[in-house]
Amino acid sequence: MTGFCLDLTEEQRDLRDWVHGFAAEVVRPAAAEWDEREETPWPVIQEAAKIGLYSFETLAELFGDPAGLSLQIANEELFWGDAGIGMAIFGTTLAVAGIFSAGTPDQLVEWVPQCFGDPDSPKVAAFCVSEPQAGSDVSAMRTRARYDEAADEWVLNGQKAWITNGGIADVHVVVASVDPELGARGQAAFVVPPGTPGLAGNKKIKKLGLRASHTADVFLDDVRVPGSCLLGGKEKLDERLARAREGGRAGGQAAMATFEASRPTVGAQALGIARAAYEYALDYAKDRVAFGRPIIENQSIAFTLADLRTEIDAVRLLIWRAAWMARNEKPFTAGEGSMSKLRAGELAVTATEKAVQILGGAGYSREHPVERWYRDSKIYTIFEGTSEIQRLVIARALSGHHIR
């Protein structure tokens, strides 16, 4: 019998070192420029595509790790380099997760490669769920999907808000309501192919952080997609809606299934930011001399860094546990996926704030990256479910009650 082991495999260590090398040599040197420009870093995305980091094949290998850890390892290392560029590179993954969680094998083969393009002409994809009046409250979604039986087409109408890669993506995965009376149980996910008339992105939103990542509203005006673009197929949707109308369990919901699968990955991104801030502050504290000695020799500084390192290691274990459970189809009976995202997001905010404080005035200056990491971190307590929503999910799982 093989003993219990927390050591990474050789393949996982090689992956970690490979992505870390790219983050250190390509991403970090470019981070300040693209943050300042607030533009999609297409040259960096292309570099990632050329080495195979940004590709369908690599993502398939990451998803294929039986331990479920490879995707988290890659995200932590890339976002250690820079969160804005990291999101520009890995933002496509959310759309892929939407296709993977709801699509048929044929749909995966058809659409996932198109989300990436090729090294000479890389593309990005977008997952469109949030709306102006439906963020955490997915059941309030107003985007509608109507089936035109004569043409075997779905007609989509509505507005999506805060969409990563919205409007600039080749492939948009759109969650819409098919039966509004059923709330979230009456929703389905659709692929909108490249160049489909009626889909338009608004101008790029100016943000506090993640400035290299494109975020925009997406408008759908009588967008017609073939019946084959309904992820999972119409027969499966009709069966699910029938169960919901009869009061039974409707099965997976298009938006929530994707979010549940992605929460450990989002946590890994936040962990990468936290680790970057901690490491930078540690190095600074060992070099910065005040009152005749390095500031690391002051307990207030040393204990702060000790607490941060402890939290970083603890949060990584939460993320790895949730990722392993998801990959091995172990149910989140205590909201384990939400636990990982909650603690990682709040740690990112705490770690970057502490790093700014340790650097003092220097930390408030753009001469050091900690101010950028501080700005980038805040979104991790907001998107993909706010910290309050994560606590709600955990509390409901623990109590069995519908806590509001």
N, C-alpha and C positions, 0 to 999 in steps of 0.2 A: 504494500500500500504506500502510495506517495504521500509524504508528509505535507502539512499545510505550509504554504510559501507565499510571501508577498513580493518576492523579487520579480523584476520584469524579465521577460524572455529576451533572448539575443535579438530577435526581430524587433521587439518593442524598443529596446535600447538603441538599435540602429536607426529606427524611425525617429526617436527623440533627438538623437544627435544630428540627423539629417535636417530636420525641420529647424532645430536650434541654429545650425550653421547658416541656413538661409535667412532666418530672422536676424541674426547678428551681422551678417555680411551684406545683406541686400535691404532688408526692411528697416532696421534702425537708422542707417545712414540717410534714408529717404524720408523718414517719418515727419520731421519738422517741416520740410518743404511742402509735402502734400497736405499736412494739417493747415498750413498757412494758405495754400492755394484753394483749399476746400473743393477739390476736384477728384474724380475717380482716377486712381493711379494705374492707368492702363499699362504703362511700361513695366510696372512691378508685377501686375497680373500676368503679363506676357512672359516675364522671367520665370514666374512660378509655373506657367504652363510648359515652358521649354524644358525645365528639369523634371517635369512630370508631377509636381506637387499639386497643380491645379488641373485635374483631369478626372474623367469618369473612372478610369482604371484604378487610380490611387484611392479614390473615394470608395470604390467597391472593396478594395483590400482593407481599408480602415473599417468599413461596416462589417467585413467578414471576420474580423478578429473574434474568436470564440469567447474571449474574456471580456470583450466589449470595451477595452481600454484604449485601443489605438487612436480612435477619433478624439478622445479626450486628451491624450498625450500630445497629438499634433496641434490641437487648438491651444493648449496651454503654452506650448513653445512659440507658436506664431504670434499669439497675442502678447506674450512677453516682449516680442519685438516691437509691435505697435498695434493698438486695437483698431484704429481707423483703417489702416491697410489690411489688417487681419480680417476685418469684416468685409472689406472690398473683395478679398480672396475667398473667404469661406461663407459669405452671405448667401451664395448660391446653394449651399448645403441645405438650408431650410426648405427651399422649393423641392430639392431632391428628396428630402425626408417626407414631404407631403405626397409626392408621387409614390415613394416606397411604401408608405403606410396605407395608402388607399388604392393604389393602382394594381392592375393585373401584370403578370410577367411580360406580356407583349407590350403593354404601355411603358413599362420600365425600359425595355430595350429600345423603344421608339423615341422616348422623350428625354431620358436622362443624358445621353450623349449630346443632345442639342443644347442642353443647359450650359455646357462648357465650351462648345466650338472646338477649335484646334489651336495648336501653338502659334500658327501664323495669324490666326484671327480669333482670339479668345472671345467668348460670349459670357454673359451672366444671366441668372434667372432670379425670379422674384416670387415670394409666397405672400399672397394678398388676403389678409383676414381682417385686420383692424379697420374700423370706420370712425367717422367723426363722433358718432353717438354709440359706438359699440367697440370698446377696447377690451377691458377685462370681462365685460358682460357680453360674451359672444352670442348669447341667445337673443340680444337686441338687434342683431344684424338686419340691415334693410336691403342689401344687394339681393336681387331676385334672379332666379333661373327658371325660364319657362320652356317647356318642351314643345317644339313644332314637329308634330308627328309626321305631317305630309312631307317635310323636307329632311326628316331625321336630323334635326339640328336643335341645339340649345341656344336660347337667346338670353344674354346676360345684361342687366342694367343695374347701375349703382355707383357708389364712390367708395374707394378704399383710402385709408389714411396711414401715414407714417410707414410707407412700404420701402424696405431695403431693396435697392435696384429698381424701384418702380419707374416704369416708363422707358428706361434704358435697357431693360432685359429683353432677350430674344424670346424666352419662354416665361409666361406668367401663369402661376397656379392660383386660381381664384376660388375661394370658398363662398358659396352663395346659398340662399334659402330657397328650397324647392317647395316646401310646405310651411309657411310662416306660423301656422297654428301649433306646430309641433316644437317651436323654438329651436334650440340647438340640435335636437334630434331630427329635425327636418332639413338639415343642411347637407350639401354635397360639395365635392371639390372638382374643378374643371381645369383642363389645360387650355390656355389660349395660345395658339401657335404664333410664330413670328409673323409680323406684318398683318395681323388680323384687323380689318377695319373696325373702327368704333372704340378702340382702346387707346387712351392717351394719358401721358404722365404730365403732371404739373411741374413747375420749375422746382429745382432742388431746394429743399428746406435748409435754412441756415441753422446749425445746431451748436449747442454748448460743446459737445465732444464728438468723437468718431467722425471728424470732419472730412476725412478722405473717403468715407463710405456714403454713397448716394442714397438719399431718402427723399421720397416725394409722394404726393397723393396720386392715385390712379383712378381715372374716370372710365366707366363702361357705358357706352351709349348704343343700345341694340347690337351688342357684340354677338355675332353668330359663330358658333363652333360646331363641328360635326358631332354626331352622337357618340362617336368613338372617343371623344375628348372628355367624357364623363369618367372620372377615375373610378375604377371598379366595375363599371358597366351598369346599364339601366336595370337589368334583371335583379342584380344584387341590391340596387337602390330601392326598387319597388318592394322587394321582400322586407327590407329594413324599415321602410316607411309603413308598411302594413302592420308589422309588429308594434311599431310605436303607436299607431292609431288604435290598436287593440289594447293598449296599456301595457304591453310587454317591453322587455329591454330591446332597444333599437340597435345595439351593437356599438361599434366605435363611431365617434363623431369626428367629422373631417378635420376640424381645427384642433380640438383637444387631443386627439390621438397624436398629431404632429408635435404639439407642445410637450406632451408627456415624454415623447421619445427624445426631444431636443433639450430638455432642461439640464441634464448632466453636462451636455456639451456647452451650453451657455454658461454653466457654472465653471467649466474649465477655462473659458475665455476670461471670465472675471478673475479666476485664480492666477492666470498669466499676468494680468495687470498688477495684482497684489504682490506677486513675487518680484516683478520688476521693480516696484517701488521699494519693497523691503531690501532687496539686494543693493540698490543704489544708495539708500539711506545708510545701510551698514557700512559700505565703502566710504561714504562721506564722513560718517561719524568716526571712523578709524583715522582718517587723514586730517580732519578739521581740528585745529588746536585752539583752545580758549583757556585763559587763566593758567597757561603754562603746561597744559596736558591735553591729549586727545579727548574730545567730548564723549567718546564711548566709555571712558572711565567714570563718568557720572552715572549713578544708578538709575536716575530718571530716564536717561537715554538707553542704557543697556537693558533695563527691564522692559521698556517699550518694544525694543527689537526682539527680545526673548519671547514676549507675548505674541508678536506678529509671526515669528517663525513657528511657534507652537500652533497658532491658528491656521497657518498655511498648510502645515502637514495634516492637521485634523480635517480641514475642508477637502483636501485632496482625497483622503480616505472616504469621505462621504460621497464625493463625485464618483470615485471608482466603484464603490458599492452599488450606487444607483445604476451606473452604466453596466456593470456585470448583471444586475438583476434584470434590466431591460433586455439585454442581449440574450439572456437565458430564459426569458419569458417568466420571470418570477414576479408575482403581483406586488405592486407598491401598497402593501396593507397599512403602512403608517405614513404615506406620503413621502417616501424616501427620495423620489425625484425632486419634489418641491423642497425638501430639506437641503439637498445639495445646492440648488440654485439660490435659495434664500441665504444660506450662510456664505456662499461664495460672493454673491452680489454685495452684501453688507460688509464683508471683509475687504473687498476691493475699495470701497469708499473709505473705510477706516484706515487701511494701510496707506493709501495715497495721501490722505489728510495728515497722518502721522509723519509721512516722509517729508511733506512740505514743511511741517512744524520743525522737524529735526534740522532741515537745511536752513530754516529761518528765512531771512530776506532773500537769500539765494534761491530758496524753493519757490518763492513767489515770482521769480524772474523766468523769462522764457529761455534764458541761457542754460537752464537745466530742464530735463524732460519731465520732472515730477509734476509740474503744473499742468502739463498736457495729460498725464496719466490721471491726475485728480479730476480734470474735466471729463475724461473718457469714462471714468468709473461709475459716475452717477446713473447712467442709463441702465446699469445692471440691477438696480433696485426698482426699475420701472418697466422695461419692456419684457416680453415673453412672460407676462404675469408679474404684477408688482409684488413687493415684499408682503404687503397685506393679503394679497390673493394667495401667495404661497402658504402663509400662516393659516388661511381659511381652509385650503386643501388639506393641510396636515391635521388641523383640528377636526375636520369632518371625518377624516380617515380614522383618527384615534377614537372619536366619540360615537361614530355611527349616527350622529344627529346632523340635521341640515342647518348648520350654524350660519347666520347672516351677518 
